[in-house]
Amino acid sequence: MPTTVLSDKGQVVIPAKIRTQLGLQRGDRFEVEASEEGVVLRLVPRSPLLALRGAFKGPDSLTDVLLHEHRAERQREDA
């Protein structure tokens, strides 16, 4: 059975084998509960909205597109 150590900051590292097995990712949240056996961590389900983060990202940022359009418009006005 894998073991881990509590750091000075109260952090616990979940061993890589278990993270992989459970599909844990950076930023996952857990409920923490004290029980008679010790400490219990329960994974809080990820928000389905977080899965969409970046899904509609295009090759250019909106800021870059708007700046390009603004420059082109100023060039047309100056011409």
Residue frames as a rotation matrix with the C-alpha (Angstrom) as fourth column:
MET 1
0.589 0.808 0.000 0.00
0.808 -0.589 0.000 0.00
0.000 0.000 -1.000 0.00
PRO 2
-0.114 -0.634 0.765 1.45
0.543 -0.684 -0.487 3.41
0.832 0.360 0.423 -0.98
THR 3
0.273 0.138 -0.952 2.28
0.916 -0.341 0.213 5.85
-0.295 -0.930 -0.219 1.81
THR 4
0.233 -0.188 0.954 2.80
0.451 -0.849 -0.277 9.60
0.862 0.494 -0.113 1.92
VAL 5
-0.471 -0.490 -0.734 4.08
0.882 -0.231 -0.412 12.25
0.032 -0.841 0.541 4.34
LEU 6
0.735 0.676 -0.062 2.41
0.677 -0.725 0.126 15.35
0.040 -0.134 -0.990 5.78
SER 7
-0.128 -0.813 0.568 4.48
0.661 -0.497 -0.562 18.46
0.739 0.304 0.601 4.98
ASP 8
-0.800 -0.251 -0.545 5.17
0.582 -0.550 -0.599 21.43
-0.149 -0.797 0.586 7.26
LYS 9
-0.870 0.485 -0.091 2.39
-0.490 -0.829 0.269 23.28
0.055 0.278 0.959 5.42
GLY 10
-0.280 0.796 0.537 -0.12
-0.415 0.404 -0.815 20.50
-0.866 -0.451 0.217 6.06
GLN 11
0.223 0.325 -0.919 0.03
-0.974 0.048 -0.220 19.23
-0.028 0.945 0.327 2.47
VAL 12
0.034 -0.147 0.989 -0.22
-0.171 0.974 0.151 15.57
-0.985 -0.174 0.008 1.49
VAL 13
-0.448 -0.232 -0.864 0.95
-0.883 -0.037 0.468 14.20
-0.140 0.972 -0.188 -1.85
ILE 14
0.613 0.635 0.470 -1.27
-0.448 0.770 -0.455 11.55
-0.650 0.069 0.757 -3.40
PRO 15
-0.307 -0.835 0.458 1.04
-0.026 0.488 0.872 8.97
-0.952 0.256 -0.171 -5.01
ALA 16
-0.560 -0.019 -0.828 1.25
-0.765 -0.372 0.526 9.11
-0.318 0.928 0.193 -8.82
LYS 17
-0.974 0.181 -0.136 -0.08
0.109 0.901 0.420 5.56
0.198 0.394 -0.897 -9.27
ILE 18
-0.398 0.870 -0.292 -3.29
0.756 0.131 -0.641 6.47
-0.520 -0.476 -0.710 -7.40
ARG 19
-0.238 0.279 -0.931 -3.63
-0.310 -0.930 -0.199 9.84
-0.921 0.241 0.307 -9.21
THR 20
-0.795 -0.119 -0.595 -3.37
-0.606 0.150 0.781 8.03
-0.003 0.982 -0.191 -12.54
GLN 21
-0.885 0.457 -0.084 -5.73
0.459 0.888 -0.008 5.26
0.071 -0.046 -0.996 -11.49
LEU 22
-0.140 0.873 -0.467 -8.39
0.747 -0.217 -0.629 7.76
-0.650 -0.436 -0.622 -10.41
GLY 23
0.009 0.100 0.995 -7.76
0.904 -0.426 0.034 10.26
0.427 0.899 -0.094 -13.22
LEU 24
0.555 0.168 -0.815 -6.97
0.653 -0.695 0.301 13.04
-0.515 -0.700 -0.495 -10.77
GLN 25
0.195 -0.433 0.880 -5.86
0.757 -0.504 -0.415 16.35
0.623 0.748 0.230 -12.22
ARG 26
-0.826 -0.522 -0.211 -4.27
0.551 -0.672 -0.494 19.52
0.116 -0.525 0.843 -10.90
GLY 27
-0.808 0.510 0.295 -6.94
-0.502 -0.858 0.110 21.66
0.309 -0.059 0.949 -9.24
ASP 28
-0.139 0.775 -0.616 -9.27
0.215 0.631 0.745 18.79
0.967 -0.029 -0.255 -8.31
ARG 29
-0.322 0.134 0.937 -11.07
-0.812 -0.548 -0.200 19.44
0.487 -0.825 0.285 -5.04
PHE 30
-0.482 0.103 -0.870 -11.70
0.327 0.942 -0.069 17.09
0.813 -0.318 -0.488 -2.15
GLU 31
0.586 0.577 0.569 -13.96
-0.504 -0.291 0.813 17.01
0.635 -0.763 0.120 0.86
VAL 32
-0.543 -0.799 -0.256 -11.93
-0.173 0.405 -0.898 16.18
0.822 -0.443 -0.359 3.96
GLU 33
0.561 0.778 0.282 -13.50
-0.543 0.089 0.835 14.30
0.624 -0.622 0.472 6.84
ALA 34
-0.616 -0.668 0.418 -12.14
-0.756 0.352 -0.552 12.91
0.221 -0.656 -0.722 10.10
SER 35
0.489 0.747 -0.449 -13.35
-0.528 0.664 0.529 9.38
0.694 -0.022 0.719 10.80
GLU 36
0.828 -0.150 0.540 -12.58
-0.430 0.448 0.784 6.68
-0.359 -0.881 0.307 13.34
GLU 37
0.732 -0.560 0.388 -10.14
0.656 0.733 -0.180 5.13
-0.184 0.386 0.904 10.85
GLY 38
-0.403 -0.882 -0.243 -8.35
0.733 -0.470 0.491 8.44
-0.548 0.020 0.836 10.18
VAL 39
-0.380 0.190 -0.905 -8.72
-0.394 -0.919 -0.027 11.02
-0.837 0.347 0.424 7.41
VAL 40
-0.032 0.450 0.893 -11.08
0.759 0.592 -0.271 10.47
-0.650 0.669 -0.360 4.48
LEU 41
-0.693 -0.160 -0.703 -10.73
-0.320 -0.805 0.499 12.37
-0.646 0.571 0.507 1.18
ARG 42
0.072 0.756 0.651 -13.73
0.663 0.451 -0.597 12.44
-0.745 0.475 -0.469 -1.16
LEU 43
-0.861 -0.406 0.306 -13.32
0.481 -0.458 0.748 13.81
-0.163 0.791 0.589 -4.66
VAL 44
-0.077 0.812 -0.579 -15.73
-0.022 -0.582 -0.813 16.67
-0.997 -0.050 0.063 -5.37
PRO 45
0.241 0.195 0.951 -17.14
0.869 0.394 -0.301 16.19
-0.433 0.898 -0.074 -8.90
ARG 46
-0.817 -0.564 -0.122 -15.72
0.408 -0.715 0.568 18.57
-0.408 0.414 0.814 -11.46
SER 47
0.022 0.800 -0.600 -18.03
-0.219 -0.582 -0.783 21.21
-0.975 0.149 0.163 -12.86
PRO 48
0.258 0.114 0.959 -19.15
0.805 0.523 -0.279 20.24
-0.533 0.845 0.044 -16.38
LEU 49
0.993 0.114 -0.037 -18.56
0.081 -0.864 -0.496 23.87
-0.089 0.490 -0.867 -17.35
LEU 50
0.348 -0.935 -0.071 -14.84
-0.541 -0.263 0.799 23.54
-0.765 -0.240 -0.597 -16.57
ALA 51
-0.034 -0.330 0.943 -14.60
0.508 0.807 0.301 20.83
-0.861 0.490 0.140 -19.22
LEU 52
0.687 0.386 0.615 -15.59
0.723 -0.284 -0.630 23.44
-0.068 0.878 -0.474 -21.81
ARG 53
0.624 -0.490 -0.609 -12.79
-0.104 -0.824 0.557 25.83
-0.774 -0.284 -0.565 -20.85
GLY 54
-0.361 -0.840 -0.404 -10.87
-0.471 -0.209 0.857 26.69
-0.805 0.500 -0.320 -24.02
ALA 55
-0.169 0.337 0.926 -13.18
0.566 0.803 -0.189 24.64
-0.807 0.492 -0.327 -26.26
PHE 56
0.739 0.557 0.379 -14.09
0.635 -0.388 -0.668 27.63
-0.225 0.735 -0.640 -28.42
LYS 57
0.306 -0.717 -0.626 -10.65
-0.109 -0.679 0.726 29.21
-0.946 -0.154 -0.286 -28.47
GLY 58
0.990 0.024 0.142 -9.57
0.140 0.069 -0.988 30.13
-0.034 0.997 0.065 -31.95
PRO 59
0.308 -0.942 0.129 -6.09
0.896 0.242 -0.373 30.60
0.320 0.231 0.919 -33.32
ASP 60
-0.574 -0.463 0.675 -6.15
0.262 -0.885 -0.384 34.32
0.776 -0.044 0.629 -32.45
SER 61
-0.595 0.386 -0.705 -7.26
0.728 -0.114 -0.676 36.02
-0.341 -0.916 -0.213 -29.28
LEU 62
0.457 0.849 0.265 -10.19
0.889 -0.439 -0.126 38.41
0.009 0.293 -0.956 -29.53
THR 63
0.556 -0.330 -0.763 -7.87
0.136 -0.870 0.474 41.25
-0.820 -0.367 -0.438 -28.47
ASP 64
-0.553 -0.826 0.114 -5.49
0.204 -0.002 0.979 40.52
-0.808 0.564 0.169 -31.36
VAL 65
-0.331 0.519 0.788 -8.34
0.944 0.184 0.274 40.42
-0.003 0.835 -0.550 -33.86
LEU 66
0.712 0.664 -0.227 -9.81
0.678 -0.735 -0.024 43.70
-0.182 -0.137 -0.974 -32.61
LEU 67
0.220 -0.718 -0.660 -6.42
0.015 -0.674 0.738 45.44
-0.975 -0.172 -0.138 -32.65
HIS 68
-0.694 -0.461 0.552 -5.79
0.500 0.243 0.831 44.22
-0.518 0.853 0.062 -36.21
GLU 69
0.077 0.820 0.567 -9.22
0.987 -0.143 0.072 45.49
0.140 0.554 -0.821 -37.34
HIS 70
0.734 0.186 -0.653 -8.64
0.414 -0.885 0.213 48.82
-0.539 -0.427 -0.726 -35.59
ARG 71
-0.249 -0.912 -0.327 -5.26
0.073 -0.354 0.932 49.30
-0.966 0.208 0.155 -37.31
ALA 72
-0.639 0.062 0.766 -6.73
0.751 0.264 0.605 48.40
-0.165 0.963 -0.215 -40.71
GLU 73
0.455 0.886 0.092 -9.57
0.890 -0.453 -0.046 50.88
0.001 0.103 -0.995 -40.16
ARG 74
0.517 -0.333 -0.789 -7.14
0.147 -0.873 0.465 53.67
-0.843 -0.356 -0.402 -39.23
GLN 75
-0.611 -0.771 0.180 -5.08
0.278 0.004 0.961 52.98
-0.741 0.637 0.212 -42.34
ARG 76
-0.262 0.615 0.744 -8.21
0.960 0.083 0.269 53.24
0.103 0.784 -0.612 -44.51
GLU 77
0.730 0.561 -0.391 -9.13
0.627 -0.777 0.058 56.53
-0.271 -0.287 -0.919 -42.84
ASP 78
0.174 -0.770 -0.614 -5.63
0.032 -0.619 0.785 57.95
-0.984 -0.156 -0.082 -43.37
ALA 79
-0.564 -0.433 0.703 -5.58
0.640 0.309 0.704 56.96
-0.522 0.847 0.103 -47.04
